[in-house]
Amino acid sequence: MVTLAEVAQHAGVSASTVSYVLSGKRSISATTRLRVEQSIRELGYHPNAGARALASSRSNIIALMIPLRTDLYVPVMMEIAIAVATTARTHGYDVLLLTGEEGPDAVRRVTGSGLADGMILMDVELDDERLPLLRATDQPSVLIGLPADTAGLTCVDLDWSATGALCVTHLARLGHRDVAVIGEAPAVYERHTGFAERTLDGLRSQARELGVRLLHRPCEGGYDAMAVTLARVLDERPGTTGFVVQNESAVEPLLALLRQQGRAVPEDMSVVAICPDQVATQASVRLTSVAIPAQEMGRNAVERLVAKLDGRGTDEVVLIAPELTVRASSGPAPTAS
């Protein structure tokens, strides 16, 4: 392990000069700075993280709170987490991943211990119990998600309300007047998770505007649960010709069940999904879909948190506009053909 003293000896300067070059606390001549930086590179010196934190009152760590629940699609969550980690690294920050369901206790631990310089929170609920603590602390934070009250917060998210509206509009333009929504697991709605609630609001309001009858049914996902849900939908609304699916684990079971019942996609039934492009393009029928911009959300959150850490950021809500890609799973309603 190379020491600061060895860097100083190699560069022919004092240890304090090396320290000043690293911290930037004093002005050092350009020639001396270049010599010290060259010695650091040649020797492979890395400042001790603990000592650096004590000297600067900064840990150079961002805490990412990402409860990994079984009722959410973990690959999307992890794609966001990877985007957060890689973007943070370009700014000189490492990421502390908090995956438990501690809620406010985790916020208290981070803010009270100095573990991290700032926080990014995911899986945001409309009335999230972590938010009063965030508002009461001076530690910078960013939410990937949108609560009911965004006052005093910085939030980055897909515009889920517009996403729901876009799906209904697409099906309505194709002549579909009875549309069923296959939603997330019931627990997601019981927690009033922001993305699910806002999507549903967008679906319902646009359906009313366009004269579309909408039926929403949560689903655990998987073949058996989807079979029960589909049977309920067709029993309650036998005239259903369009589906909007916001549940990645229900996509392929729905397509398989429709095939088994002799209902062709898209000739008899149209399906629009809200899911990652990979899920949409690898399904047994290439799905018309609104993609989830996981990487953009992660990058954007880090950029705004770093700006706040540097004293440049302000509280704001950033909503990413949805984009719908038409593929093979949606077509004219049978009665409109």
Solvent accessible surface area in square Angstrom, and as a share of the most:
residue,aa,sasa,rsa
1,M,207,0.92
2,V,42,0.24
3,T,67,0.39
4,L,50,0.25
5,A,64,0.50
6,E,84,0.38
7,V,0,0.00
8,A,6,0.04
9,Q,152,0.67
10,H,94,0.42
11,A,5,0.04
12,G,63,0.60
13,V,30,0.17
14,S,60,0.39
15,A,45,0.35
16,S,57,0.37
17,T,26,0.15
18,V,0,0.00
19,S,46,0.30
20,Y,54,0.21
21,V,12,0.07
22,L,72,0.36
23,S,57,0.37
24,G,51,0.49
25,K,136,0.57
26,R,146,0.53
27,S,116,0.75
28,I,36,0.18
29,S,69,0.44
30,A,74,0.58
31,T,97,0.57
32,T,27,0.15
33,R,72,0.26
34,L,115,0.57
35,R,99,0.36
36,V,0,0.00
37,E,55,0.25
38,Q,92,0.41
39,S,3,0.02
40,I,29,0.15
41,R,166,0.61
42,E,104,0.47
43,L,57,0.28
44,G,43,0.41
45,Y,21,0.08
46,H,139,0.62
47,P,41,0.26
48,N,93,0.48
49,A,65,0.50
50,G,43,0.42
51,A,58,0.45
52,R,95,0.35
53,A,30,0.23
54,L,158,0.79
55,A,66,0.51
56,S,55,0.35
57,S,102,0.66
58,R,84,0.31
59,S,23,0.15
60,N,43,0.22
61,I,55,0.28
62,I,0,0.00
63,A,0,0.00
64,L,1,0.00
65,M,8,0.03
66,I,0,0.00
67,P,9,0.05
68,L,69,0.34
69,R,42,0.15
70,T,145,0.84
71,D,33,0.17
72,L,17,0.08
73,Y,70,0.26
74,V,55,0.32
75,P,75,0.47
76,V,15,0.09
77,M,21,0.09
78,M,60,0.27
79,E,61,0.27
80,I,6,0.03
81,A,7,0.06
82,I,106,0.54
83,A,7,0.06
84,V,0,0.00
85,A,41,0.32
86,T,80,0.46
87,T,11,0.07
88,A,0,0.00
89,R,131,0.48
90,T,110,0.64
91,H,72,0.32
92,G,33,0.32
93,Y,12,0.05
94,D,77,0.40
95,V,41,0.24
96,L,56,0.28
97,L,75,0.38
98,L,19,0.10
99,T,56,0.32
100,G,39,0.38
101,E,113,0.51
102,E,78,0.35
103,G,17,0.16
104,P,23,0.15
105,D,82,0.42
106,A,2,0.02
107,V,1,0.00
108,R,126,0.46
109,R,99,0.36
110,V,0,0.00
111,T,43,0.25
112,G,69,0.67
113,S,69,0.44
114,G,50,0.48
115,L,74,0.37
116,A,3,0.02
117,D,16,0.09
118,G,0,0.00
119,M,0,0.00
120,I,0,0.00
121,L,0,0.00
122,M,3,0.01
123,D,13,0.07
124,V,5,0.03
125,E,37,0.16
126,L,39,0.19
127,D,121,0.62
128,D,8,0.04
129,E,117,0.52
130,R,12,0.04
131,L,8,0.04
132,P,87,0.54
133,L,47,0.23
134,L,8,0.04
135,R,97,0.36
136,A,88,0.68
137,T,39,0.23
138,D,147,0.76
139,Q,32,0.14
140,P,32,0.20
141,S,11,0.07
142,V,1,0.00
143,L,1,0.00
144,I,10,0.05
145,G,8,0.08
146,L,17,0.08
147,P,0,0.00
148,A,65,0.50
149,D,83,0.43
150,T,40,0.23
151,A,64,0.49
152,G,53,0.51
153,L,8,0.04
154,T,2,0.01
155,C,0,0.00
156,V,0,0.00
157,D,4,0.02
158,L,2,0.01
159,D,33,0.17
160,W,13,0.05
161,S,42,0.27
162,A,36,0.28
163,T,0,0.00
164,G,0,0.00
165,A,23,0.18
166,L,57,0.28
167,C,0,0.00
168,V,0,0.00
169,T,18,0.11
170,H,28,0.13
171,L,0,0.00
172,A,10,0.08
173,R,200,0.73
174,L,43,0.21
175,G,22,0.22
176,H,1,0.00
177,R,118,0.43
178,D,26,0.13
179,V,2,0.01
180,A,0,0.00
181,V,2,0.01
182,I,0,0.00
183,G,0,0.00
184,E,13,0.06
185,A,4,0.03
186,P,50,0.31
187,A,37,0.29
188,V,0,0.00
189,Y,28,0.11
190,E,127,0.57
191,R,48,0.18
192,H,99,0.44
193,T,1,0.00
194,G,1,0.01
195,F,42,0.18
196,A,1,0.00
197,E,30,0.13
198,R,53,0.19
199,T,0,0.00
200,L,13,0.06
201,D,83,0.43
202,G,5,0.05
203,L,2,0.01
204,R,107,0.39
205,S,54,0.35
206,Q,44,0.19
207,A,3,0.02
208,R,178,0.65
209,E,134,0.60
210,L,64,0.32
211,G,54,0.52
212,V,10,0.06
213,R,133,0.48
214,L,34,0.17
215,L,17,0.08
216,H,22,0.10
217,R,49,0.18
218,P,44,0.28
219,C,4,0.02
220,E,115,0.51
221,G,12,0.11
222,G,30,0.29
223,Y,96,0.37
224,D,111,0.57
225,A,28,0.22
226,M,0,0.00
227,A,34,0.26
228,V,95,0.55
229,T,11,0.06
230,L,1,0.00
231,A,60,0.47
232,R,118,0.43
233,V,0,0.00
234,L,23,0.11
235,D,119,0.62
236,E,77,0.34
237,R,50,0.18
238,P,103,0.65
239,G,44,0.42
240,T,4,0.02
241,T,25,0.14
242,G,0,0.00
243,F,0,0.00
244,V,0,0.00
245,V,1,0.00
246,Q,7,0.03
247,N,8,0.04
248,E,19,0.09
249,S,58,0.38
250,A,0,0.00
251,V,5,0.03
252,E,70,0.31
253,P,20,0.12
254,L,1,0.00
255,L,1,0.01
256,A,21,0.16
257,L,13,0.06
258,L,0,0.00
259,R,128,0.47
260,Q,123,0.55
261,Q,86,0.38
262,G,64,0.61
263,R,80,0.29
264,A,45,0.35
265,V,25,0.14
266,P,32,0.20
267,E,111,0.50
268,D,58,0.30
269,M,5,0.02
270,S,0,0.00
271,V,1,0.01
272,V,0,0.00
273,A,0,0.00
274,I,2,0.01
275,C,1,0.00
276,P,18,0.12
277,D,68,0.35
278,Q,120,0.53
279,V,30,0.17
280,A,0,0.00
281,T,45,0.26
282,Q,132,0.59
283,A,15,0.11
284,S,67,0.43
285,V,31,0.18
286,R,126,0.46
287,L,0,0.00
288,T,0,0.00
289,S,1,0.00
290,V,0,0.00
291,A,33,0.26
292,I,24,0.12
293,P,29,0.18
294,A,3,0.02
295,Q,92,0.41
296,E,71,0.32
297,M,8,0.04
298,G,0,0.00
299,R,111,0.40
300,N,30,0.15
301,A,0,0.00
302,V,0,0.00
303,E,81,0.36
304,R,70,0.25
305,L,0,0.00
306,V,7,0.04
307,A,15,0.12
308,K,43,0.18
309,L,24,0.12
310,D,82,0.43
311,G,68,0.65
312,R,157,0.57
313,G,30,0.29
314,T,97,0.56
315,D,79,0.41
316,E,68,0.31
317,V,64,0.37
318,V,27,0.16
319,L,77,0.38
320,I,20,0.10
321,A,77,0.60
322,P,23,0.14
323,E,139,0.63
324,L,41,0.21
325,T,61,0.36
326,V,92,0.53
327,R,44,0.16
328,A,54,0.42
329,S,0,0.00
330,S,13,0.08
331,G,7,0.07
332,P,74,0.47
333,A,2,0.02
334,P,56,0.36
335,T,131,0.76
336,A,57,0.44
337,S,117,0.75
